[in-house]
Amino acid sequence: MAGKAQKTVSFESAMAELDQLVADMEGGKLSLEDSLTAYKRGAELLSFCRGKLDDAQQQVRVLEDGVLKDFSAGNEA
């Protein structure tokens, strides 16, 4: 299927594709084989989104540790 060859470029596009897959599966539009393919793609998208969220969370931690602590220390001086 074309969906397998597609590369997900952003968190937002992955979420949109995941929402569509869920809607299709819940709507009963897919055969059993297509449902399994959609489930596999959904698992890939979920993993991708979790990775993006983990990356964003780590960046926030770095910013909080580096910038906010320095800012607080500057206010105390």
Sequence and secondary structure as in RCSB ss.txt:
>XXXX:A:sequence
MAGKAQKTVSFESAMAELDQLVADMEGGKLSLEDSLTAYKRGAELLSFCRGKLDDAQQQVRVLEDGVLKDFSAGN
EA
>XXXX:A:secstr
 HHHH     HHHHHHHHHHHHHHHHTT S HHHHHHHHHHHHHHHHHHHHHHHHHHHHHHHHIIIIIHHHHHHH
H 
